Amino acid sequence: MKKFLMCNCGETFKDLAPFALRLAVGLVFFVHGYQKLTVFKTEGVTQMLQGLGVPAPEIFAVILIAVELVGGAALVLGFFTHWAAKLTGIVALVALILVHLPNGFWLADNGYEFMLLILAATISLAVTGGGRWSLDHLFLKSGESSM
């Protein structure tokens, strides 16, 4: 029982953690960006942002879609992870404050529980970088991109 409780899997699987987190968070952002681009289109995203009181909604709609698509893909690949995580983290923070926070905690009420988790994940990736199984590591020979 003691061996089970004192698992040393952290050392054995340490490269799996940033990889799994990047894949999950990157996929969430990429799919949301793809949905905004193909289903809602720029006009629909502009209207949503306008309804939230965002200034220059036409410009920010394009930025939002681009950050979700390109940032999500970059996270999946582990390419410029530090910057992709920062930019997607800003998107998560704005969504948390403007959309989800007023609805309370629960996801079923469009609350902030999921967005809080996404924000925490982007902060983690911005701090730790892409990890060993990333394009950052392959090209820069480090776990993160400092560009």
N, C-alpha and C positions, 0 to 999 in steps of 0.2 A: 504494500500500500504506500509506503514511504517513497519508493521509487516512482510510483505513478504520480504522487503529489509533487515530487521534486523533479519534474520533467525538465530535461535539458534541450527541449525542442527549439528554444529560442536561438540557440547557437547553430543548431543543425539546419533550421529553415529560415534563418534571418533574411536571406535574399528573396524569399517568397512574399514577405509582408509588403514591401513597397510595390512589388510587381502586381499583386492581387488588388491592392488599393488603387493603383493607377488604372488597371483594366476596368474596375467597377466604376470609379468616378468618371473616368474618361468616356466610357460608354454612355453613362447617364447624360453627360453634357452633350456628346455628339448626337445622340438620338433626339434630345430636346431641340438642338439646333436644326437638325434635319427636319423635324416636324414643323418648326417655325418657318423654315424656308419653303417646304413643299406643300404643307397643309394650310397654314395660316397666311403664308406669304408675307412679304414686307408690309403690305398695307394693313393686314390684321394685327401684326405686332406693333405697328405704329399706333393703331387705334387703342390697343391695350395700354401702351405706355402713355398715351395722351390721357386716357381715363385715370391713370395713376398719378397724373400731374407732373410727369417727367418733362423737363424742358427739351426743346428740339427733338421731339419723338421720332421724326423721320431719320435723323442722323443716328440716334441711339438704337433704333430698331436694326439698322444695318450692323452697327457695332456689336449689339447683343447676339445676333445670328452668327456673325463671324467669330466672336469669341467662343460661343458654344460649339460651333463646328470645328474650327481650327484648333482651339484649345483642347477640346475633347479628344481629337485625333492625336494631338501632341502628347497628351497624358497617356493614352493607350500605348503609343510608341516609346514613351519615355524620352521625348525629344524636346529640349528646352523646358524640362519639367518644372524647374523653379519658376520661370516666367509664366508658363501655362497655368500652373497652380495659383499664382498670384492673380492673374486675370480672371480665371474662373471663380476664384475665391471672392473677388469683388462682385461678380455677377450673383453669387450665392448670398453675399451679405446684403446687397440691394434688394434681392427677391425676399430675403428673410424680413427685412424692415418694412418694405413697401407692400408686400403681398401677404405674407404668412403670419407675421407677428400679431396683427390685429385680430386674427381668427383663433387665437389661443394655441395650446400645445398640440392637440390631437390632429393627426393626418386626415382622419375621416371628416374633419371640419375645415379642411384646407389650412390646417395649423402649421406650426413651424418645426415639428419634430424631425421630419426628413431633411428639411433645408438646414437645420442646425447640424445634423450629422454630415451633410455634404460640405458645409463650411468647415467643420472640424477636419474633415479628410483633406480638403485643399490646403489648410494651414499645415497639416502634417507633411504633405508632399512638398510644400514650399520650403519647409525647414529641412527635411531629410533628403530631398532630391529623388531622382528616379530609381536609384538602387543599381545593383550589379546587372540586372537583366533589362537594360535600357539602352537606347541609342546614345544618350548622354554618356554613359559609361564606355560604350564602344568607341565613340569618337573622341571623347575628352579624357578618357582613362580616369574618370572619377564618377562618383555616384550622383553628381548634380551638375547642372549647367550654371555657370556663374556669369554668363553673358547678359 
